[in-house]
């Protein structure tokens, strides 16, 4: 067989194989494909993944892989406390934890940076939702640029020092409690506390010292650190600014930005099939 004829044979065989996959995708992923058809850029979404060997082998053999999404995913780079913080924010805004979704981008090079093998094409199964921001290509890098990757342990150390200044034993915000009878003294000065208890007991001769009291801060250390962390004005301004551009519409306008998809299952397809899939979805040869 001549080389040219052999190449045509391979191309024809490949197209037949992709057409079978496309029939399956259109049956299972129709809502997603219908949205793609409305996009004029004729671009698919790529996902970078780190596979186990068995999954990688199956993808190489079948050229596609059905995956079940892990909603309890551990973030690759983002500190877990920040991951959870933004998940709560997205839950309030869009009704689901957007940082726990299935991530993809139209930029194959961006997807490659998150992949242990070549990136794959993503097709959410069934009904799905998504969020993205035209201002955020990569969430982690955006946090770095905005100086929002604060270390929680260091934050706790800092706020613990602040708490000790105002609420630790003998500080301004708190009082001494007389152990015998749990009597509140309403003062942070131990000498005033002793005098007050003697007056209450009507006994100036009673032997009372500091050991007869315990310190009760107005706010416990745990509550203080948590409240200061949750109500940090400077951080909240940065969070609001970052969240302000997120949307759950106009996915066709995304270019390099990461998109988080809400779906329980999805297909990954070998990216070597991208050109043929583009022809099948948009009904014309790929621009590439």
Secondary structure, DSSP 8 states (H G I E B T S, - for coil): --HHHHHHHHHHHHHHHHHHHHHHHHHHSHHHHHHHHT-TT----EE-----HHHHHHHHHHSEEEEE--TT---SSS-HHHHHHHHHHHHHHHSS-GGGSEEEBS-HHHHHTT-SSS-EEEEE-SS-EEEEETT-S-HHHHHHHTT----HHHHHHHHHHHHHHHHSTTSSSEEEEETTTTEE---S-HHHHHHHHHHHHT-TT----GGGEEEEESS-HHHHHHHHHHT-HHHHHHHHHHHTTEESS-GGG-SSS-EEEE-SEEEEEEGGGHHHHHHHHHSS----
